[in-house]
Amino acid sequence: MAIKYTFPVPYRFLGTEVDFAKAGIIIEIQFSNYPFLLNNTLRSELFFKAKTEFVRYPTNLVILVTKALMFPASNSTLYYEQAVNQLTALIKYQVFDVPIRLVGLFEQQNTIVPIIWTEYLSKRYSRTVNTRVSRQCQIIAGRSARSRCLFMIKILK
């Protein structure tokens, strides 16, 4: 099981914790603003070079999970397609030694999928769940390959 892991004291100036860690693998979920991609990759590079241990193993791999452009989101959030472009340029010039794997979350278009609709205590920045409801979501393809999809949420009866 992957668990949140707090930074060692000497590196707390970089933040407080990685999203998940297991056996030397750092997993960062990148659903926030795109500059955090560089923050997370650079601090992961430091952990790799310093042989910082997470769950009793030195850092040896970073996995970054991002959403695809097909999903609507607020301004300045990172998309998989942006992450590919940024990491490709950085890797071309050998900025990183730590192995990085990028995972993009996509969903099949023109289909209906089950979802969990979550409402939070506050509309902005809250992590406290108020309600969770099972629903169906119809995913409608955008006008072009670079367009976001439309999502029609259906209430189950």
DSSP file (Angstrom, degrees, kcal/mol; ACC not computed):
  #  RESIDUE AA STRUCTURE BP1 BP2  ACC     N-H-->O    O-->H-N    N-H-->O    O-->H-N    TCO  KAPPA ALPHA  PHI   PSI    X-CA   Y-CA   Z-CA
    1    1 A M              0   0    0      0, 0.0     2,-0.2     0, 0.0     0, 0.0   0.000 360.0 360.0 360.0 131.5    0.0    0.0    0.0
    2    2 A A        -     0   0    0     20,-0.1     2,-0.3    18,-0.1    20,-0.2  -0.574 360.0-171.3 -78.1 143.4    1.3    3.5   -0.9
    3    3 A I  E     -A   21   0A   0     18,-1.7    18,-1.8    -2,-0.2     2,-0.1  -0.934  30.2 -97.7-133.9 156.3    1.3    6.0    1.9
    4    4 A K  E     -     0   0A   0     -2,-0.3     2,-0.4    16,-0.2    15,-0.2  -0.485  42.0-158.5 -66.6 145.1    1.9    9.7    2.3
    5    5 A Y  E     -A   18   0A   0     13,-1.0    13,-2.0    -2,-0.1     2,-0.2  -0.987   9.7-132.4-136.2 126.7    5.5   10.3    3.5
    6    6 A T  E     -A   17   0A   0     -2,-0.4    11,-0.3    11,-0.2    10,-0.1  -0.465  31.3-105.8 -76.1 143.0    6.8   13.4    5.3
    7    7 A F        -     0   0    0      9,-2.5    -1,-0.1    -2,-0.2     5,-0.1  -0.334  39.2-100.7 -63.1 146.2   10.0   15.0    4.1
    8    8 A P    >   -     0   0    0      0, 0.0     3,-2.1     0, 0.0     4,-0.2  -0.399  41.5-104.2 -61.2 149.8   13.2   14.5    6.2
    9    9 A V  G >  S+     0   0    0      1,-0.3     3,-1.8     2,-0.2     4,-0.2   0.840 117.4  60.1 -49.0 -45.5   13.8   17.6    8.3
   10   10 A P  G 3  S+     0   0    0      0, 0.0    -1,-0.3     0, 0.0     3,-0.2   0.725 110.7  43.2 -60.6 -17.4   16.8   19.0    6.2
   11   11 A Y  G X  S+     0   0    0     -3,-2.1     3,-2.0     1,-0.1     4,-0.2   0.228  75.9 108.2-112.2  14.1   14.4   19.2    3.2
   12   12 A R  G X   +     0   0    0     -3,-1.8     3,-1.4     1,-0.3    -1,-0.1   0.691  66.1  74.5 -66.6 -17.4   11.3   20.7    4.8
   13   13 A F  G 3  S+     0   0    0      1,-0.2    -1,-0.3    -4,-0.2     3,-0.1   0.673  92.3  57.6 -66.4 -13.9   12.0   24.0    3.1
   14   14 A L  G <  S-     0   0    0     -3,-2.0     2,-0.3     1,-0.3    -1,-0.2   0.528 127.3 -76.9 -89.7  -8.5   10.7   22.2   -0.1
   15   15 A G    <   -     0   0    0     -3,-1.4    -1,-0.3    -4,-0.2     3,-0.1  -0.936  47.2 -82.7 139.0-164.1    7.4   21.4    1.4
   16   16 A T  S    S-     0   0    0      1,-0.3    -9,-2.5    -2,-0.3     2,-0.3   0.762  88.8  -7.5-112.5 -33.6    6.0   18.9    3.9
   17   17 A E  E     -A    6   0A   0    -11,-0.3    -1,-0.3    -3,-0.1     2,-0.2  -0.996  56.2-112.3-160.2 159.3    5.3   15.7    2.1
   18   18 A V  E     -A    5   0A   0    -13,-2.0   -13,-1.0    -2,-0.3     3,-0.1  -0.636  38.6-116.5 -87.9 158.3    5.2   13.8   -1.2
   19   19 A D  E    S-     0   0A   0     -2,-0.2     2,-0.3     1,-0.2     9,-0.2   0.950  90.2  -9.5 -62.6 -48.8    1.7   12.6   -2.3
   20   20 A F  E     - B   0  27A   0      7,-1.8     7,-2.8   -16,-0.1     2,-0.3  -0.988  63.1-174.9-147.3 153.2    2.6    8.9   -2.1
   21   21 A A  E     +AB   3  26A   0    -18,-1.8   -18,-1.7    -2,-0.3     2,-0.3  -0.992   7.4 166.5-148.6 144.8    5.7    6.8   -1.6
   22   22 A K  E >   - B   0  25A   0      3,-1.9     3,-1.9    -2,-0.3    33,-0.1  -0.858  70.0 -18.2-159.9 124.7    6.5    3.2   -1.6
   23   23 A A  T 3  S-     0   0    0     32,-0.3    32,-0.2     1,-0.3     3,-0.1   0.839 129.6 -43.4  51.2  43.4    9.8    1.3   -1.8
   24   24 A G  T 3  S+     0   0    0     30,-1.5    36,-2.9    33,-0.3    37,-1.2   0.501 111.3 122.2  84.0   3.9   11.8    4.3   -3.0
   25   25 A I  E <   -Bc  22  61A   0     -3,-1.9    -3,-1.9    34,-0.2     2,-0.5  -0.887  48.1-156.0-103.0 126.2    9.1    5.3   -5.6
   26   26 A I  E     -Bc  21  62A   0     35,-2.6    37,-3.0    -2,-0.5     2,-0.5  -0.869   7.0-165.7 -98.6 131.4    7.7    8.9   -5.3
   27   27 A I  E     -Bc  20  63A   0     -7,-2.8    -7,-1.8    -2,-0.5     2,-0.5  -0.977   4.4-172.8-120.2 120.3    4.2    9.4   -6.7
   28   28 A E  E     - c   0  64A   0     35,-2.7    37,-2.5    -2,-0.5     2,-0.7  -0.955  16.2-146.7-115.2 128.6    3.0   12.9   -7.3
   29   29 A I  E     - c   0  65A   0     -2,-0.5     2,-1.0    35,-0.2     3,-0.2  -0.851  14.0-160.4 -94.1 114.6   -0.6   13.7   -8.3
   30   30 A Q  E     + c   0  66A   0     35,-3.2    37,-0.5    -2,-0.7     7,-0.1  -0.624  45.8 125.8-102.8  74.2   -0.4   16.8  -10.5
   31   31 A F        +     0   0    0     -2,-1.0    -1,-0.2    35,-0.1     3,-0.1   0.364  58.9  79.1-105.5   3.5   -3.9   18.2  -10.6
   32   32 A S  S    S-     0   0    0      1,-0.2    46,-2.4    -3,-0.2     5,-0.1  -0.086  97.4 -36.4 -97.2-162.6   -2.8   21.7   -9.5
   33   33 A N  B >   -F   77   0B   0     44,-0.3     3,-1.8     1,-0.1     4,-0.3  -0.210  59.3-115.1 -61.3 147.0   -1.2   24.6  -11.3
   34   34 A Y  T >> S+     0   0    0     42,-2.7     3,-1.7     1,-0.3     4,-0.6   0.758 108.3  68.2 -60.1 -29.1    1.4   23.8  -14.0
   35   35 A P  H 3> S+     0   0    0      0, 0.0     4,-1.6     0, 0.0     3,-0.4   0.774  87.3  70.3 -62.3 -21.0    4.4   25.4  -12.2
   36   36 A F  H <> S+     0   0    0     -3,-1.8     4,-2.9     1,-0.2     5,-0.2   0.734  84.6  69.2 -68.0 -19.9    4.1   22.6   -9.5
   37   37 A L  H <> S+     0   0    0     -3,-1.7     4,-2.5    -4,-0.3    -1,-0.2   0.953 103.5  42.0 -59.7 -48.5    5.3   20.1  -12.1
   38   38 A L  H  X S+     0   0    0     -4,-0.6     4,-2.7    -3,-0.4     5,-0.3   0.896 113.5  53.1 -66.5 -39.4    8.8   21.7  -12.0
   39   39 A N  H  X S+     0   0    0     -4,-1.6     4,-2.2     1,-0.2     5,-0.2   0.949 113.3  42.8 -58.3 -49.5    8.7   22.0   -8.2
   40   40 A N  H  X S+     0   0    0     -4,-2.9     4,-1.7     1,-0.2    -2,-0.2   0.876 116.0  47.3 -68.6 -37.5    7.9   18.4   -7.8
   41   41 A T  H  X S+     0   0    0     -4,-2.5     4,-2.0    -5,-0.2    -1,-0.2   0.904 112.9  48.5 -72.3 -39.1   10.4   17.1  -10.4
   42   42 A L  H  X S+     0   0    0     -4,-2.7     4,-2.0    -5,-0.2    -2,-0.2   0.912 113.5  45.6 -67.7 -41.2   13.2   19.3   -9.1
   43   43 A R  H  X S+     0   0    0     -4,-2.2     4,-2.3    -5,-0.3    -1,-0.2   0.865 111.7  53.0 -71.0 -31.2   12.7   18.3   -5.5
   44   44 A S  H  X S+     0   0    0     -4,-1.7     4,-2.3    -5,-0.2    -2,-0.2   0.870 106.8  53.1 -66.2 -36.0   12.4   14.6   -6.6
   45   45 A E  H  X S+     0   0    0     -4,-2.0     4,-2.7     2,-0.2     5,-0.2   0.912 108.6  49.9 -62.4 -42.9   15.7   15.1   -8.4
   46   46 A L  H  X S+     0   0    0     -4,-2.0     4,-2.6     2,-0.2    -2,-0.2   0.932 110.5  49.2 -61.2 -45.8   17.3   16.3   -5.2
   47   47 A F  H  <>S+     0   0    0     -4,-2.3     5,-2.6     1,-0.2     4,-0.4   0.891 112.1  49.9 -60.7 -39.1   15.9   13.4   -3.2
   48   48 A F  H ><5S+     0   0    0     -4,-2.3     3,-0.9     3,-0.2    -2,-0.2   0.946 114.1  43.1 -63.8 -49.6   17.3   11.0   -5.9
   49   49 A K  H 3<5S+     0   0    0     -4,-2.7    -2,-0.2     1,-0.2    -1,-0.2   0.829 116.2  47.9 -68.8 -31.6   20.8   12.6   -5.8
   50   50 A A  T 3<5S-     0   0    0     -4,-2.6    -1,-0.2    -5,-0.2    -2,-0.2   0.474 107.7-126.8 -85.6  -1.9   20.8   12.8   -2.0
   51   51 A K  T < 5 -     0   0    0     -3,-0.9    -3,-0.2    -4,-0.4     2,-0.2   0.864  39.1-173.7  56.7  37.6   19.6    9.1   -1.8
   52   52 A T      < -     0   0    0     -5,-2.6     7,-2.2    -6,-0.2     2,-0.4  -0.433  18.4-128.0 -64.7 130.2   16.7   10.3    0.4
   53   53 A E  E     -G   58   0C   0      5,-0.3     2,-0.4    -2,-0.2    -1,-0.1  -0.661  24.4-175.4 -88.3 135.0   14.8    7.3    1.7
   54   54 A F  E >  S-G   57   0C   0      3,-2.8   -30,-1.5    -2,-0.4     3,-0.9  -0.992  80.6  -7.7-125.1 120.7   11.1    6.9    1.4
   55   55 A V  T 3  S-     0   0    0     -2,-0.4   -32,-0.3     1,-0.2    -1,-0.1   0.927 132.9 -53.3  56.0  49.4    9.6    3.9    3.1
   56   56 A R  T 3  S+     0   0    0      1,-0.1    -1,-0.2   -33,-0.1    -3,-0.1   0.527 120.9  94.1  69.6  11.9   13.1    2.5    3.8
   57   57 A Y  E <  S-G   54   0C   0     -3,-0.9    -3,-2.8    -5,-0.1   -33,-0.3  -0.988  79.1-109.4-130.4 142.6   14.4    2.6    0.2
   58   58 A P  E     -G   53   0C   0      0, 0.0    -5,-0.3     0, 0.0    -6,-0.1  -0.400  50.1 -89.1 -66.0 147.0   16.4    5.4   -1.5
   59   59 A T        +     0   0    0     -7,-2.2   -34,-0.2   -12,-0.4    -8,-0.1  -0.350  60.7 153.7 -56.9 126.4   14.5    7.4   -4.1
   60   60 A N        +     0   0    0    -36,-2.9     2,-0.3     1,-0.4   -35,-0.2   0.397  57.9  27.3-136.8  -1.2   14.9    5.6   -7.4
   61   61 A L  E     -c   25   0A   0    -37,-1.2   -35,-2.6    37,-0.1     2,-0.4  -0.960  54.9-154.6-161.9 143.4   11.8    6.5   -9.5
   62   62 A V  E     -cd  26 100A   0     37,-2.3    39,-2.7    -2,-0.3     2,-0.5  -0.991   8.9-165.9-122.0 129.8    9.2    9.4   -9.8
   63   63 A I  E     -cd  27 101A   0    -37,-3.0   -35,-2.7    -2,-0.4     2,-0.5  -0.971   4.6-164.7-114.7 125.0    5.8    8.8  -11.2
   64   64 A L  E     -cd  28 102A   0     37,-2.8    39,-3.3    -2,-0.5     2,-0.5  -0.940   2.8-159.9-111.3 126.9    3.7   11.9  -12.1
   65   65 A V  E     +cd  29 103A   0    -37,-2.5   -35,-3.2    -2,-0.5     2,-0.3  -0.929  18.8 168.0-110.7 125.3    0.0   11.5  -12.6
   66   66 A T  E     -cd  30 104A   0     37,-2.9    39,-2.6    -2,-0.5     2,-0.3  -0.871  32.6-112.9-131.7 163.1   -1.8   14.2  -14.7
   67   67 A K  E     -ed  79 105A   0     11,-0.5    13,-2.9   -37,-0.5    14,-0.2  -0.695  35.2-112.6 -94.3 151.9   -5.2   14.6  -16.3
   68   68 A A    >   -     0   0    0     37,-2.1     3,-1.8    -2,-0.3    -1,-0.1  -0.383  27.8-107.6 -78.5 160.6   -5.6   14.8  -20.1
   69   69 A L  T 3  S+     0   0    0      1,-0.3    -1,-0.1    -2,-0.1    80,-0.1   0.723 110.8  79.0 -58.5 -23.1   -6.7   18.0  -21.9
   70   70 A M  T 3  S+     0   0    0     78,-0.2    79,-2.1     2,-0.1    -1,-0.3   0.736  80.3  80.2 -61.2 -22.1  -10.1   16.4  -22.5
   71   71 A F  S <  S-     0   0    0     -3,-1.8     2,-0.1    77,-0.2    79,-0.1  -0.723  84.0-124.2 -91.3 132.1  -11.1   17.2  -18.9
   72   72 A P        +     0   0    0      0, 0.0     2,-0.3     0, 0.0    -2,-0.1  -0.450  42.7 156.2 -70.4 146.7  -12.3   20.7  -18.0
   73   73 A A        -     0   0    0     -2,-0.1     3,-0.1    -4,-0.1     4,-0.0  -0.962  43.2 -75.9-159.6 171.4  -10.5   22.5  -15.3
   74   74 A S    >   -     0   0    0     -2,-0.3     3,-1.3     1,-0.2     0, 0.0  -0.231  66.2 -72.6 -71.3 165.9   -9.7   25.9  -13.9
   75   75 A N  T 3  S+     0   0    0      1,-0.2    -1,-0.2   -42,-0.0     3,-0.1  -0.207 113.1  17.4 -58.3 146.9   -7.1   28.1  -15.6
   76   76 A S  T 3  S+     0   0    0      1,-0.2   -42,-2.7    -3,-0.1    -1,-0.2   0.518  85.0 138.6  70.5   9.3   -3.4   27.3  -15.2
   77   77 A T  B <   -F   33   0B   0     -3,-1.3   -44,-0.3   -44,-0.3    -1,-0.2  -0.589  58.5-103.5 -82.1 152.1   -3.8   23.7  -14.2
   78   78 A L        -     0   0    0    -46,-2.4   -11,-0.5    -2,-0.2     2,-0.3  -0.499  32.7-162.9 -78.0 137.5   -1.5   21.2  -15.7
   79   79 A Y  B  >  -e   67   0A   0     -2,-0.2     4,-2.4   -13,-0.1     3,-0.3  -0.855  31.2-115.5-112.8 155.4   -2.6   18.9  -18.4
   80   80 A Y  H  > S+     0   0    0    -13,-2.9     4,-2.5    -2,-0.3     5,-0.2   0.901 116.2  55.6 -52.7 -45.3   -0.8   15.7  -19.6
   81   81 A E  H  > S+     0   0    0      1,-0.2     4,-1.7     2,-0.2    -1,-0.2   0.876 109.0  46.5 -61.1 -38.9   -0.1   17.2  -23.0
   82   82 A Q  H  > S+     0   0    0     -3,-0.3     4,-2.8     2,-0.2    -1,-0.2   0.907 110.5  53.2 -66.9 -42.4    1.7   20.2  -21.3
   83   83 A A  H  X S+     0   0    0     -4,-2.4     4,-2.8     1,-0.2     5,-0.3   0.891 106.4  52.9 -61.6 -39.8    3.6   17.9  -19.0
   84   84 A V  H  X S+     0   0    0     -4,-2.5     4,-2.4     2,-0.2    -1,-0.2   0.943 111.9  45.6 -59.6 -47.7    4.8   15.9  -22.0
   85   85 A N  H  X S+     0   0    0     -4,-1.7     4,-1.8     2,-0.2    -2,-0.2   0.923 115.8  45.5 -62.9 -45.4    6.1   19.1  -23.7
   86   86 A Q  H  X S+     0   0    0     -4,-2.8     4,-2.1     1,-0.2    -2,-0.2   0.947 116.6  43.4 -64.8 -48.9    7.8   20.4  -20.6
   87   87 A L  H  X S+     0   0    0     -4,-2.8     4,-2.9    -5,-0.2     5,-0.3   0.867 110.1  56.8 -67.8 -35.6    9.4   17.1  -19.6
   88   88 A T  H  X S+     0   0    0     -4,-2.4     4,-2.2    -5,-0.3    -1,-0.2   0.930 109.6  45.4 -60.1 -45.3   10.6   16.4  -23.1
   89   89 A A  H  X S+     0   0    0     -4,-1.8     4,-1.1     2,-0.2    -2,-0.2   0.911 115.3  46.8 -65.1 -42.3   12.4   19.7  -23.3
   90   90 A L  H  <>S+     0   0    0     -4,-2.1     5,-2.5     1,-0.2     6,-0.3   0.886 113.7  47.4 -68.3 -38.8   14.0   19.2  -19.9
   91   91 A I  H ><5S+     0   0    0     -4,-2.9     3,-1.9     1,-0.2    -1,-0.2   0.861 103.1  63.3 -71.0 -35.1   15.0   15.6  -20.6
   92   92 A K  H 3<5S+     0   0    0     -4,-2.2    -1,-0.2     1,-0.3    -2,-0.2   0.872 109.5  40.6 -55.3 -37.5   16.5   16.6  -24.0
   93   93 A Y  T 3<5S-     0   0    0     -4,-1.1    -1,-0.3    -3,-0.2    -2,-0.2   0.127 116.4-115.7-101.8  20.4   19.0   18.7  -22.1
   94   94 A Q  T < 5 +     0   0    0     -3,-1.9    -3,-0.2     1,-0.1    -2,-0.1   0.844  60.8 151.5  53.8  44.6   19.6   16.2  -19.4
   95   95 A V      < +     0   0    0     -5,-2.5     2,-0.4    -6,-0.1    -4,-0.2   0.835  62.6  50.3 -70.3 -32.8   18.2   18.3  -16.5
   96   96 A F        +     0   0    0     -6,-0.3     4,-0.1     1,-0.1    -1,-0.1  -0.855  45.6 176.7-114.1 143.0   17.1   15.2  -14.6
   97   97 A D        +     0   0    0     -2,-0.4    -1,-0.1     2,-0.1    -2,-0.0   0.626  63.4  94.3-103.8 -27.9   18.9   12.0  -13.7
   98   98 A V  S    S-     0   0    0    -57,-0.1     2,-0.2     1,-0.1   -37,-0.1  -0.438  87.9-110.8 -65.8 134.1   16.0   10.5  -11.7
   99   99 A P        -     0   0    0      0, 0.0   -37,-2.3     0, 0.0     2,-0.4  -0.496  38.5-163.7 -64.7 131.9   13.9    8.2  -13.9
  100  100 A I  E     -d   62   0A   0     -2,-0.2     2,-0.5   -39,-0.2   -37,-0.2  -0.972  11.6-168.1-122.9 132.7   10.5    9.8  -14.4
  101  101 A R  E     -d   63   0A   0    -39,-2.7   -37,-2.8    -2,-0.4     2,-0.5  -0.988  10.4-153.9-119.2 128.4    7.3    8.1  -15.6
  102  102 A L  E     -d   64   0A   0     -2,-0.5     2,-0.5   -39,-0.2   -37,-0.2  -0.886   7.2-165.9-105.5 128.4    4.4   10.3  -16.7
  103  103 A V  E     -d   65   0A   0    -39,-3.3   -37,-2.9    -2,-0.5     2,-0.4  -0.960   3.6-159.2-115.9 126.4    0.9    8.9  -16.5
  104  104 A G  E     -d   66   0A   0     -2,-0.5     2,-0.7   -39,-0.2   -37,-0.2  -0.892  12.0-138.9-105.9 134.3   -2.0   10.6  -18.2
  105  105 A L  E     +d   67   0A   0    -39,-2.6   -37,-2.1    -2,-0.4     2,-0.3  -0.829  34.0 163.4 -94.0 117.5   -5.6   10.0  -17.2
  106  106 A F        -     0   0    0     -2,-0.7     2,-0.3   -39,-0.1    -2,-0.0  -0.833  21.4-154.3-124.9 161.8   -7.9    9.7  -20.2
  107  107 A E        -     0   0    0     -2,-0.3     2,-0.1     6,-0.0   -37,-0.0  -0.981  33.1 -94.5-136.8 151.8  -11.4    8.4  -20.6
  108  108 A Q        -     0   0    0     -2,-0.3     3,-0.4     1,-0.1    31,-0.1  -0.419  43.8-130.1 -65.8 135.6  -13.1    7.0  -23.6
  109  109 A Q  S    S+     0   0    0      1,-0.2    31,-0.2    -2,-0.1     3,-0.1  -0.454  81.2  27.6 -86.3 160.3  -15.1    9.6  -25.5
  110  110 A N  S    S+     0   0    0     29,-1.5     2,-0.3     1,-0.2    -1,-0.2   0.911 101.7 100.9  56.2  48.5  -18.7    9.2  -26.7
  111  111 A T  E    S-H  139   0D   0     28,-1.0    28,-3.0    -3,-0.4     2,-0.5  -0.908  71.5-114.8-147.4 172.2  -19.6    6.8  -23.9
  112  112 A I  E     -H  138   0D   0     -2,-0.3    26,-0.2    26,-0.2    -4,-0.0  -0.972  33.5-178.8-116.7 130.7  -21.3    6.8  -20.5
  113  113 A V  E     -H  137   0D   0     24,-2.6    24,-2.6    -2,-0.5     2,-0.2  -0.930  30.5-109.2-127.9 150.7  -19.2    6.0  -17.4
  114  114 A P  E     +H  136   0D   0      0, 0.0     2,-0.3     0, 0.0    22,-0.2  -0.580  43.0 178.1 -75.2 142.0  -20.1    5.6  -13.7
  115  115 A I  E     -H  135   0D   0     20,-2.6    20,-2.4    -2,-0.2     2,-0.5  -0.903  31.7-126.9-135.8 165.6  -18.7    8.5  -11.5
  116  116 A I  E     -H  134   0D   0     -2,-0.3     2,-0.6    18,-0.2    18,-0.2  -0.980  23.8-149.6-112.9 116.2  -18.7    9.6   -7.9
  117  117 A W  E     -H  133   0D   0     16,-3.3    16,-2.4    -2,-0.5     2,-0.5  -0.772  17.6-165.5 -87.1 120.6  -19.9   13.2   -7.6
  118  118 A T  E     -H  132   0D   0     -2,-0.6     2,-0.4    14,-0.2    14,-0.2  -0.926  10.9-166.7-115.0 129.6  -18.3   14.8   -4.6
  119  119 A E  E     -H  131   0D   0     12,-2.6    11,-3.1    -2,-0.5    12,-1.8  -0.948  15.1-147.4-112.2 136.1  -19.3   18.0   -3.0
  120  120 A Y  E     -H  129   0D   0     -2,-0.4     9,-0.2     9,-0.3     7,-0.0  -0.586  26.5-108.8-102.0 162.7  -16.9   19.6   -0.5
  121  121 A L  S    S+     0   0    0      7,-2.8     2,-0.3    -2,-0.2     8,-0.1   0.858 107.9  25.4 -56.9 -39.0  -17.6   21.7    2.6
  122  122 A S  S    S-     0   0    0      6,-0.3     4,-0.5     1,-0.1    -2,-0.1  -0.954  78.1-129.6-127.2 147.4  -16.4   24.8    0.8
  123  123 A K  S    S+     0   0    0     -2,-0.3     2,-0.5     1,-0.1    -1,-0.1   0.815  92.8  51.1 -66.7 -30.9  -16.3   25.5   -2.9
  124  124 A R  S    S-     0   0    0      1,-0.1    -1,-0.1    -3,-0.0    -3,-0.0  -0.939 124.7 -19.7-117.0 127.3  -12.6   26.6   -3.0
  125  125 A Y  S    S+     0   0    0     -2,-0.5     2,-0.2     1,-0.2    -1,-0.1   0.382  86.6 141.1  70.7  -1.1   -9.7   24.7   -1.5
  126  126 A S        -     0   0    0     -4,-0.5    -1,-0.2     1,-0.1    -6,-0.1  -0.487  30.2-178.0 -74.2 143.1  -11.7   22.5    0.8
  127  127 A R        +     0   0    0     -2,-0.2     2,-0.7     2,-0.1    -1,-0.1   0.271  54.2 106.3-115.2   3.8  -10.6   18.9    1.2
  128  128 A T        -     0   0    0     -6,-0.1    -7,-2.8     1,-0.0     2,-0.3  -0.774  69.5-135.1 -89.8 117.1  -13.4   18.1    3.6
  129  129 A V  E     +H  120   0D   0     -2,-0.7    -9,-0.3    -9,-0.2     3,-0.1  -0.541  25.0 178.2 -75.5 130.1  -16.0   16.0    1.8
  130  130 A N  E     -     0   0D   0    -11,-3.1     2,-0.3     1,-0.4   -10,-0.2   0.862  67.7  -7.2 -93.2 -52.2  -19.6   17.0    2.4
  131  131 A T  E     -H  119   0D   0    -12,-1.8   -12,-2.6     2,-0.0    -1,-0.4  -0.987  51.7-159.8-144.9 154.2  -21.4   14.4    0.2
  132  132 A R  E     -H  118   0D   0     -2,-0.3     2,-0.4   -14,-0.2   -14,-0.2  -0.997  16.1-179.5-133.2 131.1  -20.6   11.7   -2.3
  133  133 A V  E     -H  117   0D   0    -16,-2.4   -16,-3.3    -2,-0.4     2,-0.3  -0.995  26.8-124.9-134.1 134.6  -23.2   10.5   -4.8
  134  134 A S  E     +H  116   0D   0     -2,-0.4    22,-0.5   -18,-0.2     2,-0.3  -0.619  44.2 157.3 -75.7 134.0  -23.0    7.8   -7.5
  135  135 A R  E     -HI 115 155D   0    -20,-2.4   -20,-2.6    -2,-0.3     2,-0.4  -0.867  39.5-111.1-144.4 176.7  -24.0    9.1  -10.9
  136  136 A Q  E     -HI 114 154D   0     18,-1.9    18,-3.6    -2,-0.3     2,-0.4  -0.907  25.6-159.4-113.0 146.1  -23.6    8.5  -14.6
  137  137 A C  E     -HI 113 153D   0    -24,-2.6   -24,-2.6    -2,-0.4     2,-0.6  -0.986   7.4-150.4-131.0 124.4  -21.6   10.8  -16.9
  138  138 A Q  E     -HI 112 152D   0     14,-2.8    14,-2.5    -2,-0.4     2,-0.6  -0.828  13.5-151.9 -91.4 125.6  -21.9   11.0  -20.6
  139  139 A I  E     -HI 111 151D   0    -28,-3.0   -29,-1.5    -2,-0.6   -28,-1.0  -0.886  11.2-167.3-102.4 116.6  -18.6   12.0  -22.2
  140  140 A I  E     - I   0 150D   0     10,-2.9    10,-2.6    -2,-0.6   -31,-0.0  -0.908  24.6-115.0-109.4 125.9  -19.1   13.9  -25.5
  141  141 A A        -     0   0    0     -2,-0.5     7,-0.1     8,-0.2     8,-0.1  -0.195  30.5-117.7 -58.6 145.9  -16.1   14.4  -27.8
  142  142 A G        -     0   0    0      5,-0.4     7,-0.1     2,-0.2    -1,-0.1  -0.134  33.3 -94.8 -73.4 178.4  -15.0   18.0  -28.4
  143  143 A R  S    S+     0   0    0      5,-0.3     2,-0.3     3,-0.0    -1,-0.1   0.790 104.2  11.5 -68.7 -28.5  -15.0   19.6  -31.8
  144  144 A S  S >  S-     0   0    0      4,-0.1     3,-1.6     1,-0.0    -2,-0.2  -0.861  88.4 -93.5-140.7 175.1  -11.3   18.8  -32.5
  145  145 A A  T 3  S+     0   0    0     -2,-0.3    -3,-0.1     1,-0.3   -75,-0.0   0.782 126.1  48.3 -62.6 -27.0   -8.6   16.6  -31.0
  146  146 A R  T 3  S+     0   0    0      2,-0.1     2,-0.3   -77,-0.0    -1,-0.3   0.314  93.6 101.0 -96.9   8.7   -7.4   19.6  -29.0
  147  147 A S  S <  S-     0   0    0     -3,-1.6    -5,-0.4     1,-0.1     2,-0.1  -0.647  75.9-113.6 -92.6 150.1  -10.8   20.5  -27.7
  148  148 A R        -     0   0    0     -2,-0.3    -5,-0.3    -7,-0.1   -78,-0.2  -0.472  34.2-114.5 -74.8 152.8  -12.1   19.6  -24.3
  149  149 A C        -     0   0    0    -79,-2.1     2,-0.4    -2,-0.1    -8,-0.2  -0.405  21.7-118.6 -80.3 162.0  -14.9   17.2  -24.0
  150  150 A L  E     -I  140   0D   0    -10,-2.6   -10,-2.9    -2,-0.1     2,-0.5  -0.842  23.7-153.5 -97.6 142.5  -18.4   18.0  -22.7
  151  151 A F  E     -I  139   0D   0     -2,-0.4     2,-0.7   -12,-0.2   -12,-0.2  -0.972   6.4-166.4-121.6 119.9  -19.6   16.1  -19.7
  152  152 A M  E     -I  138   0D   0    -14,-2.5   -14,-2.8    -2,-0.5     2,-0.4  -0.921  13.0-151.1-107.5 112.4  -23.3   15.5  -19.1
  153  153 A I  E     -I  137   0D   0     -2,-0.7     2,-0.5   -16,-0.2   -16,-0.2  -0.707   9.2-159.2 -86.5 129.3  -23.9   14.4  -15.5
  154  154 A K  E     -I  136   0D   0    -18,-3.6   -18,-1.9    -2,-0.4     2,-0.4  -0.925  13.2-132.8-112.2 132.5  -27.0   12.2  -15.1
  155  155 A I  E     -I  135   0D   0     -2,-0.5     2,-0.2   -20,-0.2   -20,-0.1  -0.696  22.8-131.4 -83.0 129.2  -28.7   11.8  -11.7
  156  156 A L              0   0    0    -22,-0.5    -1,-0.0    -2,-0.4   -22,-0.0  -0.572 360.0 360.0 -80.0 142.2  -29.5    8.1  -10.9
  157  157 A K              0   0    0     -2,-0.2    -1,-0.1     0, 0.0    -2,-0.0   0.394 360.0 360.0-116.0 360.0  -33.0    7.3   -9.7
